[in-house]
Amino acid sequence: DEKITELFILHGYEGIGLYFTILEKLALHEKPIKTIVLKKQLSVGKKLEKVWKFLDEIGLISSKNGETFILKMENLGLFNI
């Protein structure tokens, strides 16, 4: 996937790891998670905000009304937003 490759180019394995951890947490909950809670659970240092912003910019994650979700999961009907 082109977006995953961009993520790797800019943020390396740490960025990839954060993305898949976010994806896994969202899949387990089967609904959006409060962004503030998810960020606290992923508290890995200063790099988190940079990776988070990039993921949001390229559309790998989305935030709305203080909740984070994966747009593809919403489009598949896995989340009711």
C-alpha positions, 0 to 999 in steps of 0.5 A: 500500500502506498500510504504504508510505504510513505509511513515507513519512509518518513517514520520507519518501523516505529511509525509502522508499529504505532499504526498497526497497534492503533489498528489492533486496538480499534479492531478489538473495540469494534467502535471508535475510541476516545482519542485522548484515551488511545493516545494515553494507551500508546504513550511512547514519547514525542514521536507519537504526535508526529506519527499521529498527525501524519497518519491523519493527514494521509487518511490512515486514521481519522478523528471526529468529535474527539474519537479516533477510527479507521475510515476503511472500517467505518466504510465496511460497516464495522463502526457506526459513526 
